[in-house]
Amino acid sequence: MDLSTVSYQKFVRFALEQTKLRTTLTPLPSQEKFKSIKAKDDKSVLKAISFCAPKIRLLRSLTIEDSQSVLVLDFAAFSKPEYDVPIFCANAFTTPSRSIVVLDLNPLYDVTTQHNYKEKYYKKLMPLSEKYSELLPWGGKITSESMKFFSPVVIWTTVASSQPVHDVLFSAFVDYYKAWLELIDETNEEKDESRISLNCEAQHRYLTWRAEKDPGYPILKKLFGETLAKDLVRQFLFDGVDSLGSKTFLDYFPEYRSENGTVNKKRSMVGKSYETRPWNSQGEFIGGNLNEDL
């Protein structure tokens, strides 16, 4: 596919337009800090935006576009801790030959065990998963550790790049983001401080995992150097990892502690992965115990 004919900016514009119809967006300082950084290859164009709103702690987008070789979209939206709404997540990596995509409403709580949370947010969204399951088929092996941060409606796919595929991805993005905005509109503010604290820790746990395991970090490091890449990850993409809580990656995930006390870089400590979709059409997890070795 000729990458010069497509762009993920269309996705970002849609999200901003739809959000502004429902609430007031306020730019965050991180937008000013990162919006003008330049890639070392002088070819890749980076665009970074970040906002907050009355119910939204962070809405941010990072796109990297090199019309000859790669297009990257990393878009996410987080509610404030007073709400337990899932995290909107859209990640896409497109080359002229392949597109790798994750699109989801990432749960704050493990939906394989927290059934009330699953019923609250995902039961009515299952038709979305069914709508795109054939057009954007399951992308193959994914570790059990990562599965804990995905929902029953997750789209995880790797497909041949083409204009029709790009159009389907946009359609899915539109449907999923509208669904997330509706959840934000409908949610009521939590008044119980203990519940707010749990929501805050759940979001911090998610951010801590993503900041450590972000698959896009090697690309950022190559384009911007190690120091700036780390700043992008911790201060922009996963802003809040250094402010929402004080626990470390190993506090949350002690199974990754190596003998010398550092973080083991292995992708999976359990060794279990899923080659096919581990949820059925009703959103029931049919993949067995996530923590069980193969």
C-alpha atoms as a printed R data frame, in Angstrom:
    type eleno elety resid chain resno       x       y      z
1   ATOM     1    CA   MET     A     1   0.000   0.000  0.000
2   ATOM     2    CA   ASP     A     2   1.153   3.517 -0.786
3   ATOM     3    CA   LEU     A     3   1.351   5.111  2.669
4   ATOM     4    CA   SER     A     4   1.260   8.612  1.206
5   ATOM     5    CA   THR     A     5  -2.437   8.068  0.444
6   ATOM     6    CA   VAL     A     6  -3.506   7.381  4.049
7   ATOM     7    CA   SER     A     7  -3.060   8.985  7.456
8   ATOM     8    CA   TYR     A     8  -4.081   8.386 11.052
9   ATOM     9    CA   GLN     A     9  -4.718  12.115 11.481
10  ATOM    10    CA   LYS     A    10  -8.267  11.438 10.284
11  ATOM    11    CA   PHE     A    11  -8.771   9.223 13.354
12  ATOM    12    CA   VAL     A    12  -7.447  11.899 15.707
13  ATOM    13    CA   ARG     A    13  -9.555  14.667 14.163
14  ATOM    14    CA   PHE     A    14 -12.690  12.564 14.496
15  ATOM    15    CA   ALA     A    15 -12.013  11.850 18.174
16  ATOM    16    CA   LEU     A    16 -11.371  15.496 18.991
17  ATOM    17    CA   GLU     A    17 -14.445  16.689 17.104
18  ATOM    18    CA   GLN     A    18 -16.694  14.158 18.823
19  ATOM    19    CA   THR     A    19 -15.266  14.912 22.257
20  ATOM    20    CA   LYS     A    20 -15.692  18.664 21.815
21  ATOM    21    CA   LEU     A    21 -19.383  18.113 21.027
22  ATOM    22    CA   ARG     A    22 -19.834  16.648 24.517
23  ATOM    23    CA   THR     A    23 -17.382  18.433 26.793
24  ATOM    24    CA   THR     A    24 -14.728  21.135 27.065
25  ATOM    25    CA   LEU     A    25 -11.151  20.128 26.317
26  ATOM    26    CA   THR     A    26  -8.269  21.941 27.993
27  ATOM    27    CA   PRO     A    27  -4.705  21.525 26.626
28  ATOM    28    CA   LEU     A    28  -2.208  19.970 29.030
29  ATOM    29    CA   PRO     A    29   1.390  21.171 29.556
30  ATOM    30    CA   SER     A    30   2.710  17.928 28.037
31  ATOM    31    CA   GLN     A    31   1.281  18.963 24.671
32  ATOM    32    CA   GLU     A    32   3.416  22.085 24.578
33  ATOM    33    CA   LYS     A    33   6.492  20.155 25.703
34  ATOM    34    CA   PHE     A    34   6.347  17.432 23.070
35  ATOM    35    CA   LYS     A    35   4.487  18.917 20.113
36  ATOM    36    CA   SER     A    36   7.572  20.258 18.325
37  ATOM    37    CA   ILE     A    37  10.166  17.509 18.818
38  ATOM    38    CA   LYS     A    38  11.973  16.343 15.694
39  ATOM    39    CA   ALA     A    39  12.971  12.840 14.646
40  ATOM    40    CA   LYS     A    40  16.644  12.138 14.032
41  ATOM    41    CA   ASP     A    41  15.963  10.738 10.557
42  ATOM    42    CA   ASP     A    42  14.512  14.073  9.328
43  ATOM    43    CA   LYS     A    43  11.750  12.100  7.567
44  ATOM    44    CA   SER     A    44   9.323  11.012 10.264
45  ATOM    45    CA   VAL     A    45   6.738  13.602 11.285
46  ATOM    46    CA   LEU     A    46   5.566  13.438 14.901
47  ATOM    47    CA   LYS     A    47   2.378  15.069 16.146
48  ATOM    48    CA   ALA     A    48   1.545  15.046 19.852
49  ATOM    49    CA   ILE     A    49  -1.587  16.424 21.509
50  ATOM    50    CA   SER     A    50  -2.903  16.083 25.055
51  ATOM    51    CA   PHE     A    51  -5.995  17.410 26.823
52  ATOM    52    CA   CYS     A    52  -8.093  17.021 29.933
53  ATOM    53    CA   ALA     A    53 -11.820  17.576 30.542
54  ATOM    54    CA   PRO     A    54 -14.198  17.571 33.533
55  ATOM    55    CA   LYS     A    55 -14.453  13.749 33.512
56  ATOM    56    CA   ILE     A    56 -11.276  13.003 31.535
57  ATOM    57    CA   ARG     A    57  -7.878  12.971 33.248
58  ATOM    58    CA   LEU     A    58  -5.933  12.527 30.032
59  ATOM    59    CA   LEU     A    59  -6.796  12.366 26.354
60  ATOM    60    CA   ARG     A    60  -3.661  12.147 24.260
61  ATOM    61    CA   SER     A    61  -2.505  11.164 20.810
62  ATOM    62    CA   LEU     A    62   0.894  10.489 19.304
63  ATOM    63    CA   THR     A    63   1.221   9.933 15.568
64  ATOM    64    CA   ILE     A    64   4.406   9.250 13.646
65  ATOM    65    CA   GLU     A    65   4.237   9.352  9.879
66  ATOM    66    CA   ASP     A    66   6.885   8.524  7.292
67  ATOM    67    CA   SER     A    67   5.066   8.244  3.968
68  ATOM    68    CA   GLN     A    68   7.725   5.873  2.651
69  ATOM    69    CA   SER     A    69   7.928   3.303  5.427
70  ATOM    70    CA   VAL     A    70   5.645   3.547  8.476
71  ATOM    71    CA   LEU     A    71   2.570   5.105 10.064
72  ATOM    72    CA   VAL     A    72   2.030   4.916 13.834
73  ATOM    73    CA   LEU     A    73  -1.012   5.815 15.928
74  ATOM    74    CA   ASP     A    74  -0.971   5.734 19.731
75  ATOM    75    CA   PHE     A    75  -4.225   7.201 21.036
76  ATOM    76    CA   ALA     A    76  -5.636   6.806 24.541
77  ATOM    77    CA   ALA     A    77  -8.166   8.403 26.861
78  ATOM    78    CA   PHE     A    78  -8.315   7.983 30.646
79  ATOM    79    CA   SER     A    79 -11.147   9.024 32.928
80  ATOM    80    CA   LYS     A    80 -10.442  10.761 36.210
81  ATOM    81    CA   PRO     A    81 -10.136   8.389 39.219
82  ATOM    82    CA   GLU     A    82 -13.595   9.462 40.382
83  ATOM    83    CA   TYR     A    83 -14.900   7.229 37.581
84  ATOM    84    CA   ASP     A    84 -14.149   3.573 36.870
85  ATOM    85    CA   VAL     A    85 -14.730   3.839 33.114
86  ATOM    86    CA   PRO     A    86 -12.454   1.639 30.966
87  ATOM    87    CA   ILE     A    87  -9.473   3.184 29.185
88  ATOM    88    CA   PHE     A    88  -9.877   3.861 25.483
89  ATOM    89    CA   CYS     A    89  -6.858   2.466 23.655
90  ATOM    90    CA   ALA     A    90  -6.028   2.573 19.934
91  ATOM    91    CA   ASN     A    91  -2.593   1.445 18.765
92  ATOM    92    CA   ALA     A    92  -1.739   0.938 15.106
93  ATOM    93    CA   PHE     A    93   1.541   0.254 13.333
94  ATOM    94    CA   THR     A    94   1.289   0.258  9.544
95  ATOM    95    CA   THR     A    95   3.934  -0.472  6.923
96  ATOM    96    CA   PRO     A    96   3.317  -0.769  3.172
97  ATOM    97    CA   SER     A    97   2.784  -4.513  3.667
98  ATOM    98    CA   ARG     A    98   1.268  -5.054  7.157
99  ATOM    99    CA   SER     A    99  -0.910  -3.351  9.745
100 ATOM   100    CA   ILE     A   100  -0.741  -4.361 13.407
101 ATOM   101    CA   VAL     A   101  -3.624  -3.029 15.478
102 ATOM   102    CA   VAL     A   102  -4.949  -3.092 19.030
103 ATOM   103    CA   LEU     A   103  -8.256  -1.336 19.644
104 ATOM   104    CA   ASP     A   104  -9.988  -1.752 22.975
105 ATOM   105    CA   LEU     A   105 -11.722  -0.313 25.978
106 ATOM   106    CA   ASN     A   106  -9.081  -1.569 28.412
107 ATOM   107    CA   PRO     A   107 -10.678  -2.538 31.751
108 ATOM   108    CA   LEU     A   108  -9.499  -1.027 35.008
109 ATOM   109    CA   TYR     A   109 -10.230  -4.355 36.684
110 ATOM   110    CA   ASP     A   110  -9.582  -7.933 35.544
111 ATOM   111    CA   VAL     A   111 -12.756  -8.928 33.698
112 ATOM   112    CA   THR     A   112 -11.919 -12.636 33.949
113 ATOM   113    CA   THR     A   113 -12.557 -12.414 37.711
114 ATOM   114    CA   GLN     A   114 -14.437  -9.119 38.278
115 ATOM   115    CA   HIS     A   115 -17.736 -10.182 36.734
116 ATOM   116    CA   ASN     A   116 -19.744  -7.203 37.994
117 ATOM   117    CA   TYR     A   117 -17.345  -4.831 36.272
118 ATOM   118    CA   LYS     A   118 -17.577  -6.857 33.061
119 ATOM   119    CA   GLU     A   119 -21.378  -6.813 33.161
120 ATOM   120    CA   LYS     A   120 -21.439  -3.084 33.896
121 ATOM   121    CA   TYR     A   121 -19.353  -2.017 30.919
122 ATOM   122    CA   TYR     A   122 -19.024  -4.786 28.340
123 ATOM   123    CA   LYS     A   123 -22.266  -6.737 28.110
124 ATOM   124    CA   LYS     A   124 -23.909  -4.204 25.797
125 ATOM   125    CA   LEU     A   125 -20.700  -3.709 23.783
126 ATOM   126    CA   MET     A   126 -20.319  -7.325 22.634
127 ATOM   127    CA   PRO     A   127 -22.046  -6.628 19.277
128 ATOM   128    CA   LEU     A   128 -19.058  -4.398 18.436
129 ATOM   129    CA   SER     A   129 -16.721  -7.338 18.813
130 ATOM   130    CA   GLU     A   130 -18.943  -9.515 16.643
131 ATOM   131    CA   LYS     A   131 -19.185  -6.798 13.990
132 ATOM   132    CA   TYR     A   132 -15.435  -6.708 13.387
133 ATOM   133    CA   SER     A   133 -14.333 -10.254 14.304
134 ATOM   134    CA   GLU     A   134 -14.271 -11.433 10.678
135 ATOM   135    CA   LEU     A   135 -13.103  -8.195  9.069
136 ATOM   136    CA   LEU     A   136 -10.257  -7.856 11.593
137 ATOM   137    CA   PRO     A   137  -9.464 -11.424 12.732
138 ATOM   138    CA   TRP     A   138  -7.497 -12.356 15.853
139 ATOM   139    CA   GLY     A   139  -3.823 -11.561 15.301
140 ATOM   140    CA   GLY     A   140  -2.224 -14.646 16.824
141 ATOM   141    CA   LYS     A   141  -0.287 -15.312 20.000
142 ATOM   142    CA   ILE     A   142  -0.627 -12.863 22.868
143 ATOM   143    CA   THR     A   143   0.704 -13.465 26.378
144 ATOM   144    CA   SER     A   144  -1.532 -14.208 29.345
145 ATOM   145    CA   GLU     A   145  -0.003 -11.259 31.227
146 ATOM   146    CA   SER     A   146  -1.127  -8.857 28.500
147 ATOM   147    CA   MET     A   147  -4.574 -10.462 28.367
148 ATOM   148    CA   LYS     A   148  -5.318  -9.171 31.875
149 ATOM   149    CA   PHE     A   149  -5.395  -5.650 30.454
150 ATOM   150    CA   PHE     A   150  -7.687  -6.475 27.532
151 ATOM   151    CA   SER     A   151 -11.464  -6.653 27.440
152 ATOM   152    CA   PRO     A   152 -13.859  -9.096 25.743
153 ATOM   153    CA   VAL     A   153 -14.334  -6.564 22.911
154 ATOM   154    CA   VAL     A   154 -10.639  -6.139 22.093
155 ATOM   155    CA   ILE     A   155  -9.582  -6.009 18.457
156 ATOM   156    CA   TRP     A   156  -6.082  -7.458 18.125
157 ATOM   157    CA   THR     A   157  -5.167  -8.048 14.513
158 ATOM   158    CA   THR     A   158  -2.336  -8.172 12.018
159 ATOM   159    CA   VAL     A   159  -3.497  -7.866  8.418
160 ATOM   160    CA   ALA     A   160  -2.179  -6.981  4.982
161 ATOM   161    CA   SER     A   161  -2.189  -3.202  4.517
162 ATOM   162    CA   SER     A   162  -4.685  -1.843  2.002
163 ATOM   163    CA   GLN     A   163  -7.073   1.054  1.579
164 ATOM   164    CA   PRO     A   164 -10.118  -1.146  2.381
165 ATOM   165    CA   VAL     A   165  -8.423  -2.349  5.587
166 ATOM   166    CA   HIS     A   166  -7.608   1.232  6.561
167 ATOM   167    CA   ASP     A   167 -11.261   2.152  5.995
168 ATOM   168    CA   VAL     A   168 -12.417  -0.737  8.201
169 ATOM   169    CA   LEU     A   169  -9.973   0.346 10.910
170 ATOM   170    CA   PHE     A   170 -11.407   3.848 10.808
171 ATOM   171    CA   SER     A   171 -14.950   2.482 11.053
172 ATOM   172    CA   ALA     A   172 -13.963   0.392 14.080
173 ATOM   173    CA   PHE     A   173 -12.207   3.365 15.685
174 ATOM   174    CA   VAL     A   174 -15.351   5.469 15.195
175 ATOM   175    CA   ASP     A   175 -17.627   2.835 16.740
176 ATOM   176    CA   TYR     A   176 -15.360   2.117 19.700
177 ATOM   177    CA   TYR     A   177 -14.658   5.763 20.481
178 ATOM   178    CA   LYS     A   178 -18.343   6.683 20.324
179 ATOM   179    CA   ALA     A   179 -19.041   3.811 22.715
180 ATOM   180    CA   TRP     A   180 -16.383   5.123 25.101
181 ATOM   181    CA   LEU     A   181 -17.790   8.656 24.973
182 ATOM   182    CA   GLU     A   182 -21.237   7.301 25.810
183 ATOM   183    CA   LEU     A   183 -19.810   5.516 28.845
184 ATOM   184    CA   ILE     A   184 -18.176   8.769 29.945
185 ATOM   185    CA   ASP     A   185 -21.459  10.644 29.495
186 ATOM   186    CA   GLU     A   186 -23.431   8.063 31.466
187 ATOM   187    CA   THR     A   187 -21.037   7.514 34.359
188 ATOM   188    CA   ASN     A   188 -21.676   9.055 37.757
189 ATOM   189    CA   GLU     A   189 -18.993  10.484 39.991
190 ATOM   190    CA   GLU     A   190 -17.842   8.163 42.763
191 ATOM   191    CA   LYS     A   191 -18.062   9.756 46.216
192 ATOM   192    CA   ASP     A   192 -16.582   6.900 48.236
193 ATOM   193    CA   GLU     A   193 -12.922   7.752 48.846
194 ATOM   194    CA   SER     A   194 -11.969   4.085 49.130
195 ATOM   195    CA   ARG     A   195 -13.428   3.357 45.680
196 ATOM   196    CA   ILE     A   196 -11.689   6.404 44.217
197 ATOM   197    CA   SER     A   197  -8.430   5.160 45.705
198 ATOM   198    CA   LEU     A   198  -8.955   1.732 44.129
199 ATOM   199    CA   ASN     A   199  -9.678   3.314 40.743
200 ATOM   200    CA   CYS     A   200  -6.549   5.418 41.044
201 ATOM   201    CA   GLU     A   201  -4.400   2.402 41.886
202 ATOM   202    CA   ALA     A   202  -5.953   0.364 39.071
203 ATOM   203    CA   GLN     A   203  -5.120   3.093 36.581
204 ATOM   204    CA   HIS     A   204  -1.604   3.441 38.008
205 ATOM   205    CA   ARG     A   205  -1.073  -0.318 37.744
206 ATOM   206    CA   TYR     A   206  -2.112  -0.175 34.088
207 ATOM   207    CA   LEU     A   207   0.182   2.779 33.391
208 ATOM   208    CA   THR     A   208   3.074   1.054 35.148
209 ATOM   209    CA   TRP     A   209   2.656  -2.067 33.020
210 ATOM   210    CA   ARG     A   210   2.344  -0.115 29.778
211 ATOM   211    CA   ALA     A   211   5.296   2.173 30.515
212 ATOM   212    CA   GLU     A   212   7.542  -0.834 31.167
213 ATOM   213    CA   LYS     A   213   6.256  -3.090 28.378
214 ATOM   214    CA   ASP     A   214   5.389  -0.570 25.663
215 ATOM   215    CA   PRO     A   215   6.149  -2.342 22.342
216 ATOM   216    CA   GLY     A   216   6.626   1.009 20.613
217 ATOM   217    CA   TYR     A   217   9.571   2.064 22.775
218 ATOM   218    CA   PRO     A   218  12.274   0.689 20.423
219 ATOM   219    CA   ILE     A   219  10.855   2.807 17.591
220 ATOM   220    CA   LEU     A   220  10.803   5.911 19.785
221 ATOM   221    CA   LYS     A   221  14.367   5.235 20.920
222 ATOM   222    CA   LYS     A   222  15.542   4.881 17.320
223 ATOM   223    CA   LEU     A   223  13.806   8.072 16.199
224 ATOM   224    CA   PHE     A   224  14.403  10.349 19.190
225 ATOM   225    CA   GLY     A   225  17.189   8.846 21.296
226 ATOM   226    CA   GLU     A   226  16.957   7.083 24.650
227 ATOM   227    CA   THR     A   227  16.414  10.105 26.911
228 ATOM   228    CA   LEU     A   228  13.623  11.687 24.888
229 ATOM   229    CA   ALA     A   229  12.013   8.310 24.235
230 ATOM   230    CA   LYS     A   230  11.819   7.624 27.980
231 ATOM   231    CA   ASP     A   231  10.340  11.082 28.567
232 ATOM   232    CA   LEU     A   232   7.721  10.471 25.879
233 ATOM   233    CA   VAL     A   233   6.721   7.185 27.489
234 ATOM   234    CA   ARG     A   234   6.542   8.367 31.104
235 ATOM   235    CA   GLN     A   235   5.558  12.026 30.743
236 ATOM   236    CA   PHE     A   236   3.284  11.862 27.711
237 ATOM   237    CA   LEU     A   237   2.015   8.445 26.606
238 ATOM   238    CA   PHE     A   238   1.533   7.157 30.144
239 ATOM   239    CA   ASP     A   239   1.387  10.424 32.020
240 ATOM   240    CA   GLY     A   240   0.393   9.633 35.596
241 ATOM   241    CA   VAL     A   241   2.806   6.742 36.076
242 ATOM   242    CA   ASP     A   242   4.960   9.041 38.238
243 ATOM   243    CA   SER     A   243   2.105  10.905 39.955
244 ATOM   244    CA   LEU     A   244  -0.932   8.658 40.508
245 ATOM   245    CA   GLY     A   245   0.902   6.269 42.816
246 ATOM   246    CA   SER     A   246   4.257   5.357 44.304
247 ATOM   247    CA   LYS     A   247   4.335   1.611 43.630
248 ATOM   248    CA   THR     A   248   6.939   0.310 41.194
249 ATOM   249    CA   PHE     A   249   6.591  -2.229 38.403
250 ATOM   250    CA   LEU     A   250   7.998  -4.943 40.673
251 ATOM   251    CA   ASP     A   251   5.559  -3.995 43.444
252 ATOM   252    CA   TYR     A   252   2.688  -4.758 41.084
253 ATOM   253    CA   PHE     A   253   4.342  -7.609 39.181
254 ATOM   254    CA   PRO     A   254   6.859  -9.289 41.539
255 ATOM   255    CA   GLU     A   255   7.056 -12.350 39.282
256 ATOM   256    CA   TYR     A   256   9.240 -10.244 36.960
257 ATOM   257    CA   ARG     A   257  11.949  -9.717 39.592
258 ATOM   258    CA   SER     A   258  15.255 -11.189 38.417
259 ATOM   259    CA   GLU     A   259  17.915 -12.613 40.732
260 ATOM   260    CA   ASN     A   260  19.761  -9.291 40.878
261 ATOM   261    CA   GLY     A   261  16.576  -7.385 41.748
262 ATOM   262    CA   THR     A   262  16.012  -5.784 38.349
263 ATOM   263    CA   VAL     A   263  13.048  -6.258 36.006
264 ATOM   264    CA   ASN     A   264  13.224  -9.396 33.886
265 ATOM   265    CA   LYS     A   265  12.782  -8.331 30.261
266 ATOM   266    CA   LYS     A   266  11.018 -11.531 29.193
267 ATOM   267    CA   ARG     A   267   7.640 -10.896 27.556
268 ATOM   268    CA   SER     A   268   5.967 -13.594 29.634
269 ATOM   269    CA   MET     A   269   6.791 -15.207 32.963
270 ATOM   270    CA   VAL     A   270   3.834 -17.603 32.838
271 ATOM   271    CA   GLY     A   271   4.585 -18.884 29.365
272 ATOM   272    CA   LYS     A   272   0.959 -19.118 28.307
273 ATOM   273    CA   SER     A   273  -0.282 -17.429 25.146
274 ATOM   274    CA   TYR     A   274  -3.490 -17.318 23.137
275 ATOM   275    CA   GLU     A   275  -3.466 -18.061 19.417
276 ATOM   276    CA   THR     A   276  -7.240 -17.678 19.075
277 ATOM   277    CA   ARG     A   277  -9.768 -15.332 20.641
278 ATOM   278    CA   PRO     A   278 -10.250 -16.443 24.285
279 ATOM   279    CA   TRP     A   279 -13.745 -14.943 24.690
280 ATOM   280    CA   ASN     A   280 -16.990 -16.224 23.259
281 ATOM   281    CA   SER     A   281 -19.727 -14.086 21.698
282 ATOM   282    CA   GLN     A   282 -21.307 -13.492 25.135
283 ATOM   283    CA   GLY     A   283 -18.057 -12.085 26.506
284 ATOM   284    CA   GLU     A   284 -17.304 -15.139 28.645
285 ATOM   285    CA   PHE     A   285 -13.615 -15.955 29.019
286 ATOM   286    CA   ILE     A   286 -12.945 -19.429 27.629
287 ATOM   287    CA   GLY     A   287  -9.154 -19.356 27.821
288 ATOM   288    CA   GLY     A   288  -8.772 -21.118 31.162
289 ATOM   289    CA   ASN     A   289  -6.618 -19.806 34.011
290 ATOM   290    CA   LEU     A   290  -4.483 -16.848 32.917
291 ATOM   291    CA   ASN     A   291  -1.830 -17.729 35.493
292 ATOM   292    CA   GLU     A   292  -1.606 -21.397 34.560
293 ATOM   293    CA   ASP     A   293   1.516 -22.616 32.776
294 ATOM   294    CA   LEU     A   294   1.074 -24.506 29.544
